[in-house]
Amino acid sequence: MLSKSDFQALLDRKGTLIIDGGLATELEKRGHDLNHALWSAKLLKENPDSITKLHYDYFHSGADIAITASYQASVEGMAKHFGMSETEALKLISLSVELAIKARDQMNDPSLLIAGSVGPFGAYLADGSEYRGDYKRTKSELQYFHRPRIEQLIKAGADILAIETMPQLLEIEAIMELLETEFPHAIALLCCTTKDAEHLSDGSAFTDLFQVVRRHQNRIVAVGINCVPLISVTDTLNHLHASAPGVPLICYPNSGEEWDAVTKTWKGAPPECSDLALLARKWIDSGAKLIGGCCRTSPSDIQVIRQAIDGHKP
């Protein structure tokens, strides 16, 4: 796993790092049926080559970091939905890293990074609570849930962890304490979902979040938001920057399209979300050092972001 100093040196050299875009939603666009509780992890079992191809397409479009298809790949989830043993589940978690490494090898660029995705406990529940953070678990229960996936991602060769779509401060504390005590050489990107521009989804204030970040500053290399509305990013980044100036910020929001629950279709993004290049430059000006996309974003969006930030100085 990369050291914090090596990561910082890479960030200093490149100025801004580009994260890839949506995985499951882009795979769905490519014709794969992911109507399943394990989402993109379903293809780890059924069609792993499709995941490698998408990782490669994102790298080819300008991404510096690939996030593995392990967001839903918990040991408990794969036991429940695939009937897998722990050993079998751990092999699939390892495979998520191996597929991203294979795509990097095809690019022949060792500076590209593999981030092992660690989704929240709420994603396992698959009841929408990953966006609310209202599940009640103790720190030890949350650590028991996250431990095997984190360990396997590290063993498989992830350069960094992506602790992502986190809605709950207690869960963030649990994971960071787990890293400190059991995986002291691991570093992580910490990305949260939000209730508004100043609070996590569970209502915790950003000021409380940054107390956790400061306590675990040797583990956390960047903090920010993902899987949030595109229109909310600039304001949220400004509040994050005000809460902790000097901390590298990260954002990879959704596409800006809106889901119509009646017609069960995606509607186009509002006009204020139509210029992704302009928005990306605004995010840099608001302190973002790592930028990418989440749900419904594609390699073409990452290419737009790459072109927009090359040469842009905040």
HUQUI-V547556 format. One record per backbone hydrogen bond with DSSP energy under -0.5 kcal/mol. CO is the residue of the C=O (numbers start at 1). NH is the residue of the N-H. E is the energy in kcal/mol with one decimal. If there is no record, write none. Layout:
co->(CO & CO)
nh->(NH & NH)
e->(E & E)
This chain:
co->(3 & 4 & 5 & 6 & 7 & 8 & 9 & 10 & 11 & 14 & 17 & 17 & 18 & 18 & 20 & 23 & 24 & 25 & 26 & 27 & 28 & 32 & 34 & 36 & 38 & 39 & 40 & 40 & 41 & 41 & 42 & 42 & 43 & 47 & 47 & 48 & 48 & 49 & 50 & 51 & 52 & 53 & 54 & 55 & 56 & 57 & 58 & 59 & 64 & 65 & 66 & 66 & 68 & 70 & 71 & 72 & 74 & 75 & 76 & 77 & 78 & 78 & 79 & 85 & 86 & 87 & 88 & 89 & 90 & 91 & 92 & 93 & 94 & 94 & 95 & 96 & 97 & 98 & 99 & 100 & 101 & 102 & 103 & 104 & 104 & 104 & 109 & 113 & 113 & 114 & 114 & 114 & 115 & 115 & 116 & 118 & 120 & 120 & 121 & 121 & 122 & 122 & 122 & 128 & 129 & 129 & 135 & 138 & 139 & 140 & 141 & 142 & 143 & 144 & 146 & 147 & 148 & 149 & 150 & 151 & 152 & 153 & 153 & 154 & 159 & 160 & 161 & 161 & 162 & 162 & 163 & 165 & 166 & 167 & 168 & 169 & 170 & 171 & 172 & 173 & 174 & 175 & 176 & 177 & 178 & 178 & 179 & 183 & 187 & 188 & 188 & 189 & 189 & 190 & 191 & 192 & 193 & 196 & 198 & 199 & 199 & 200 & 204 & 205 & 205 & 206 & 207 & 208 & 209 & 210 & 211 & 212 & 214 & 216 & 216 & 219 & 219 & 222 & 223 & 224 & 225 & 228 & 229 & 230 & 232 & 233 & 234 & 235 & 236 & 237 & 238 & 239 & 240 & 244 & 248 & 249 & 249 & 250 & 251 & 252 & 253 & 256 & 258 & 259 & 260 & 260 & 265 & 267 & 270 & 271 & 274 & 275 & 276 & 277 & 278 & 279 & 280 & 281 & 282 & 283 & 284 & 287 & 289 & 290 & 291 & 292 & 294 & 294 & 295 & 298 & 298 & 299 & 300 & 301 & 302 & 303 & 304 & 305 & 306 & 309)
nh->(7 & 8 & 9 & 10 & 11 & 12 & 13 & 14 & 15 & 16 & 19 & 291 & 64 & 65 & 293 & 27 & 28 & 29 & 30 & 32 & 31 & 34 & 36 & 39 & 41 & 42 & 43 & 44 & 44 & 45 & 45 & 46 & 47 & 50 & 51 & 51 & 52 & 53 & 54 & 55 & 56 & 57 & 58 & 59 & 60 & 61 & 63 & 62 & 113 & 20 & 68 & 115 & 70 & 73 & 119 & 74 & 78 & 79 & 80 & 81 & 82 & 84 & 83 & 89 & 90 & 91 & 92 & 93 & 94 & 95 & 96 & 97 & 97 & 98 & 99 & 100 & 101 & 102 & 103 & 104 & 105 & 106 & 107 & 107 & 108 & 109 & 112 & 66 & 115 & 116 & 159 & 160 & 68 & 117 & 162 & 164 & 123 & 124 & 124 & 125 & 126 & 127 & 130 & 131 & 132 & 133 & 137 & 142 & 143 & 144 & 145 & 146 & 147 & 148 & 150 & 151 & 152 & 153 & 154 & 155 & 156 & 157 & 158 & 157 & 2 & 116 & 163 & 189 & 118 & 164 & 191 & 167 & 193 & 202 & 172 & 173 & 174 & 175 & 176 & 177 & 178 & 179 & 180 & 181 & 182 & 183 & 183 & 186 & 161 & 221 & 222 & 163 & 191 & 224 & 166 & 226 & 201 & 199 & 206 & 195 & 196 & 203 & 200 & 208 & 209 & 210 & 211 & 212 & 213 & 214 & 215 & 216 & 217 & 219 & 220 & 188 & 221 & 190 & 250 & 192 & 252 & 254 & 232 & 233 & 236 & 237 & 238 & 239 & 240 & 241 & 242 & 243 & 244 & 247 & 223 & 289 & 290 & 225 & 292 & 227 & 294 & 270 & 267 & 261 & 264 & 265 & 260 & 258 & 273 & 274 & 276 & 279 & 280 & 281 & 282 & 283 & 284 & 285 & 286 & 288 & 287 & 249 & 17 & 251 & 19 & 253 & 22 & 297 & 255 & 301 & 302 & 303 & 304 & 305 & 306 & 307 & 308 & 309 & 310 & 312)
e->(-2.3 & -2.6 & -2.1 & -2.0 & -2.5 & -2.7 & -2.1 & -2.4 & -2.5 & -1.6 & -0.5 & -2.1 & -3.2 & -1.9 & -2.0 & -2.4 & -2.2 & -1.8 & -1.3 & -2.1 & -2.0 & -0.8 & -2.5 & -1.5 & -2.0 & -1.9 & -1.4 & -0.5 & -0.7 & -0.8 & -0.7 & -1.8 & -1.8 & -1.2 & -0.7 & -0.7 & -1.8 & -2.4 & -1.7 & -2.6 & -2.6 & -2.3 & -2.3 & -2.5 & -3.1 & -1.3 & -2.4 & -1.6 & -3.0 & -1.5 & -0.5 & -3.2 & -1.2 & -0.6 & -0.6 & -1.9 & -2.3 & -1.9 & -2.3 & -2.6 & -1.6 & -1.7 & -0.7 & -2.4 & -2.5 & -1.6 & -1.5 & -2.0 & -2.3 & -2.1 & -1.6 & -1.0 & -0.7 & -2.3 & -2.6 & -1.1 & -2.5 & -2.3 & -1.7 & -2.1 & -2.7 & -1.7 & -1.1 & -0.6 & -1.1 & -1.0 & -1.8 & -2.5 & -0.5 & -0.6 & -2.0 & -1.5 & -2.6 & -0.6 & -2.9 & -1.5 & -1.2 & -0.7 & -0.8 & -1.4 & -1.4 & -0.7 & -0.5 & -1.8 & -1.1 & -3.5 & -0.8 & -2.3 & -2.7 & -2.1 & -1.8 & -2.2 & -2.4 & -0.6 & -2.3 & -2.6 & -2.1 & -2.7 & -2.1 & -2.4 & -2.3 & -0.5 & -2.1 & -1.2 & -1.8 & -2.8 & -0.7 & -3.0 & -2.7 & -1.3 & -3.1 & -0.5 & -1.9 & -1.7 & -1.8 & -2.6 & -2.4 & -2.4 & -2.6 & -2.5 & -1.9 & -2.4 & -2.3 & -2.1 & -2.6 & -0.8 & -1.4 & -2.1 & -2.3 & -2.5 & -0.9 & -2.6 & -0.6 & -2.2 & -2.3 & -1.8 & -1.4 & -0.8 & -2.1 & -2.0 & -1.1 & -2.0 & -2.9 & -0.7 & -1.9 & -2.6 & -0.8 & -1.3 & -2.1 & -2.3 & -1.7 & -1.5 & -1.1 & -1.6 & -2.0 & -2.9 & -0.6 & -2.6 & -1.3 & -2.4 & -1.8 & -2.6 & -1.4 & -1.2 & -1.9 & -3.0 & -2.0 & -1.7 & -2.6 & -2.9 & -1.9 & -1.8 & -1.8 & -1.8 & -2.2 & -3.0 & -1.5 & -2.0 & -1.9 & -1.7 & -2.9 & -0.6 & -3.5 & -0.8 & -1.9 & -1.0 & -3.0 & -1.7 & -2.3 & -1.6 & -1.1 & -2.1 & -2.7 & -1.9 & -1.9 & -2.4 & -1.9 & -2.1 & -1.3 & -2.6 & -1.8 & -1.1 & -2.7 & -2.3 & -2.8 & -0.5 & -0.8 & -2.0 & -1.9 & -0.7 & -1.8 & -2.1 & -1.8 & -2.4 & -2.7 & -2.4 & -2.1 & -2.1 & -1.6 & -2.3)
